[in-house]
Amino acid sequence: MTRVLPFALSMVLTGAACAGLQNPAGDVSHPDVEPFLGVYVGSFDSAQSEDPADDLNYNPCEPAADERCLTHHAPLADILLELHRQPGGEVLLTFFRSRDDRDAGRELDLLGRGCDTRLGSLESVDLVGREKARASTAAEGSAYVLASFPLHAANRLCLGKLRPTSRHHLRLELHPATATGAPRVRVVIDKNVRDTNYLYVVEDGVRRRVTIDLDNQLEDDDGDRYRVCIENDLGEYERCVLTDREFRSFALPVPVPGGVAVNYTWWQELRPRLRRTQGLYVVERYVGRFESAEIGRADS
């Protein structure tokens, strides 16, 4: 899912995910997660795209020699997610390829073969009410529980699939059962953040986007000049001009011995005046959708 968020809002959401409503030191009970403990089945969106390179899980293969590179290799589709509590009280999250793997205790390496992916115990919990849910990337304005787990991988090639940061997190949005469906889990892992700020000029109070044609750069004694194209009312960039320098001056009295002298100071400003927005970013995420599944262990 890709969405443009104001930077301030994205920081609020990130803070909620990483900090949450922490329990007191030593308390790992997290009672708000209790109703959601169990097994869920679902898939990641990236496993169902046309391009196998979109997969969250790492696929070490050579496109010229390995036909597996042409299709999704071991896609994260129809897999199991289990949210469970340890005897000591810690809440853990594990993934399994199938029911047989779950019965045998063979956990799925989420980021791919040889990545040695590890998910830490539940780190934080945040209760997201209806109003906050409407402003988030969650969905449809319903209340839910946001749980955060630290994510580690021994192989740095695998972490290259995720947003560059010193700490990686996997977040669960735990949605309660409704009259029309079972409890749902939405898994969110940050993939990338792209700067989507843009240049613009203001003409008659209207903000118009600007593109710079770097292929038409001119060099002269007064410095580089660029060809810039300005957006019209139809969103087209048909009107282009060369930037220039506008010189201005003002008189600054400077005291000197025996009287007052006038020193003329000047400066230059780029014309048209280019401005840049701030705080606009596209947050790209890997998203998995899971629904509650009544699955018991083979020996139960």
Order of alpha helices (4+ residues) and beta strands (2+ residues): beta-alpha-beta-beta-beta-alpha-beta-beta-alpha-beta-alpha-beta-beta-beta-beta-beta-beta-beta-beta-beta-beta
